[in-house]
Amino acid sequence: MKVFEACRFTAIVIGTVLFILGSTKAFGQLVTLYDVPQSILALFAGLKAYPWLVLLLIGVFYIIVGMWLESIPQIIIFTAVFLPLVTSLGVDPVLFGIFTVMTCELGFLTPPIGVNLFVAARISNVSIEQISLGVLPLLIPYVAMIFILVFFSEWVTFLPDLVYGKRAC
């Protein structure tokens, strides 16, 4: 009986993942078809001198979207949109990848619908309200790290630049 339950659970999880990835792929095709990255580039053209501001705006967007959408689909969908923009501003793609993961995770931990909050509440048998209050002080280091990533980005790529040489973005 436990084998049947394990197989059933696995089928549900795999089906959900395939559904998410399939719809994400379809969205990616639409983004490409309608040339959304070029539209985003045109929208932020006036901020070309302020890449830090663009990164902070993208970060706020990721955090808000991360409150409702899981991280993997969020990364798959919006990296295709934002990566051409940030690389045209001179932001290193490695830095942007770390920034994306950090901001997505911050949204994933943020009330009202941060999915990780529900996982933590279920594991600890504590109410979602108590978990939300408990996680708020832990968001401060995330926010601080995001600001450090944005304003002091050279340290992120220091080691790869040291080993492989400085890349032109």
N, C-alpha and C positions, 0 to 999 in steps of 0.2 A: 504493500500500500504506500509506503514511503517513497519507493522508487517512482510510482505513478505520480505522486504529488511533486516530486523533484522534476520529473519530465514536464509536467504541466506548467510549473513555475518557470522553467527554462524556456518553454515555448512562448509563454506570455512575454517574458523579458526580451527574447530575441525578436518576436513579432513587433513589440513596441520600438525597439531600436531600429529595426528595418523600416518601420513606418516613419520614424523621425528622420532617419537618414534619406529615405526616398523623397519625402516632402522637402527636405532641405536641398537636395539635389535639384528638384524641380524649381525651387525658388532661385537657386544659383543660376539655372539656365535662364529664367526670366530676367534676373539682374543683368546677365550678359546680353540678352536679346534687346532689352530696352536701354542698354548703355548707361546704367545707373552710376558706375564709378566716374564716368565723365561728367555726369550731372553734379555729382558730389564735388568733384574737382572745381567745377565752375562756381558752385555755391560758396566754397571756401577760398576762392581766388583772392579775395580782399585780405585774407588773413595769412597770406604766404610769408610775411615777415615775422609772424608769431606762431611758430610751430608748437610752442608750449601751450598756447591757448587752444589750438586745435586739438592737441592731445587731451587736455582737460575737458573739453567739450565732448570728445569721443568717450572719455572715461565716465562722465556723468550719464551719457546715453547708455553705455554698457551696464552701469550700475542699475539704472532704472529698468532696462529691459531684463537684466538678470534677476530682478525680483519676481518675474513671472515666467521666464523662459530658462530652460536648463542650459548649462554652460556649453556643452558640445555643439548643439544646434546653433547656439548664439555665435560661437566662434566660427563655425563653418559658414554661416550666412553672412555675417558682417565683416569677416576678414576680406572676403572678395570685394566688398564695397569700400572699406577704409584703407586697405594696404596700398593701393595705387596713390591715394591721397597723401598718406604719410611719407611714402618713399619720395614723392615729388617735392615734399617739404624738407627732405634731407634726413629724415628719421631712419635710423638703422632698423631693418626688418626684425632682427633678433630682439632689440629693445621693444619694438612694437608687439612682438609675440609675448614677451614677459608681461608687458603692460596690459595686454588683452586678457591674459589668464588671471592676473591680479584683480582687474576691475570686474571681470565676470564672477570671480569667486566672492568678491565683496558684495556684489548684487545677490549672489546665491545665499549669503548669510544675513541679508538685510530683511527685516520685517517689511511688509506684512506677509509675503508669500515666499520667503526664502526657503527653498526646498530642504536645504541642510538643517534648518530649524526643526522641521518635521521629523527628520531622521533622528536628530539628537533627542527630541522629545520622546520619540518611540523607544529608543534604546534606554534612556534614563528613567522612563516612567514619570516624567515631570511634565507639567503643562506647557503648552507652546508659549504662553505669556511669560512664564518664569524663564524659559530658555531664551526668549527674545530679550528680556532684561539682562540676563547673564551674558549674552553675546555682545551687547552694546560696547562695553569697555574694550573688548577684543577687536573691535572694528578700528579703533584708533591707530594701532600699528599698521594696519592695512592702508589706511588713508595716508599716514606718514610715509610709508614706502612708495606709494603711488606718486606723491609729491617729490620724493627723492629721485624716483625714476624719471620724472618729467624734467626736473630742474638740474639734476646732476647725472645725466645719462652716460657720461663717458666711462664711469666705473663699471657699468654693466658689460660693456664690450672690451674692457681693458685686457683681460686675459686672452680672448681670441685674437685681438689686435696684436698683442705681444707675440703670440705664437705664429699667427698666419700673416701678419702685417695689416696695416690699416686698409680697410675697404672703402671704395667710393660708393656712396649710396645712389 
